[in-house]
Amino acid sequence: MKTAVSCICISLLVLMVTPAFSQVIKLGTVAPEGSPWHEAMLEVAQKWKRLSGSKVTLRIYAGGVAGDEEDMLRKIRIGQLHATALTSGTLRTIVPDIEVISFPMLIQTDGEFDYIIEKLGPEFEARLAKKGFKVLSWTTTGWVHFFTKQPVITPDDLKKGKLFFWGSDTTYVQLLKKSGFNPVPLAITDLLPSLQTGLVRSFAAPPTAALCFQWFALAPNMTNLRWQPLAGTTIVSLKQWNKIPANLRPQLENVARKVGTRLRKRIRKLEKDAIAAMKKHGLAVHPVSREVKEQWKKLVREKGYPVFVGPRFSKEMFDTVCSMLDEYRRSRGL
């Protein structure tokens, strides 16, 4: 009897001194509060809290308060942040082949984008895992277009003004300069004041971002050319992710993926709505003829291929994506 009572007492004592599991995941994003991306993250946070019984808290730092994408990636590596949403331009610093997804003038439609993500997503996720990152969802910020102070239709038109360039990618900057453009490398948080002061006169961004950040008001001309799809992922430090009980992780991941897939569909509708809303507030959309579109494609082939295909990402991955796109287009009679 005494032994039984002692065991019970010891068990109670262990329960008293052993803290209940609790995990806070700090997530940074450049997406502003109230934007579709921020709203999606809030939804994930709420569902994680409910599923985990308030044991997993997703704390969101929106609007770039945690820095630019490169800043946030660095902070994850040193433990100041645990998670972030990154576009392919920053993801390529972890896994270079991911840049193929957003290579200019390669993927042309939403269907093609989804097909490539479906086919290659698992491979990219495995590579990111080897680098210490868990992918929670794949999404997009939409199709990148050129927004300018003066109308731009041809490549030569864009060469006349200073072009905002996101980040410090020296190879890309030098390529633009050699091709006759005038890039100005800056952090994304510097774009608005740079447009205000005239430091830059044009930028490339998805319409939803141009509207959310109100950049379009200072560059009220949009070239109606899908330059590239801007892929993105929400990633979390694998070290931090593995601290969550194994039986809970699949449920949390499932929620994040479902929200991400729904966000991707929502962004495509919002992109059309964003263009319509900006047009009501003075945006002029300039059509691009098939002949002029070929000028842009020629520019990418002649200037971009030698610098990117091989040196930046593997020719094998580029050929794989091209083959998949051919397969997709043939299956649809394109």
Buried (B, 14 or more C-beta within 10 A) or exposed (E): EEEEEEEEEEEEEEEEEEEEEEBEBBBBBBBBEEBBBBBBBBBBBEBBBEBBEEBBBBEBBBBBEBBBBBBBBEBBEEEBBBBBBBBBBBBBBBBBBBBBBBBBBBBBBBEBBBBBBEBBBEBBBEBBBEEBBBBBBBBBBBBBBBBBBEEBBBBEBBBBBBBBBBBEBEEBBEBBEEBEBBBBBBBBBBBBEBBEEEBBBBBBBBBBBBBBBEBBBBBBBBBEBBBBBBBBBBBBBBEBBEEBEEEBBEEBBEBBBBBBBBBBEBBBEBBEEBBEBBBEEEBEBBEBEEEBBEBBBEBBEEBBEEBBBEEBBBEEBBEBBEEBBEEBBEEEEE
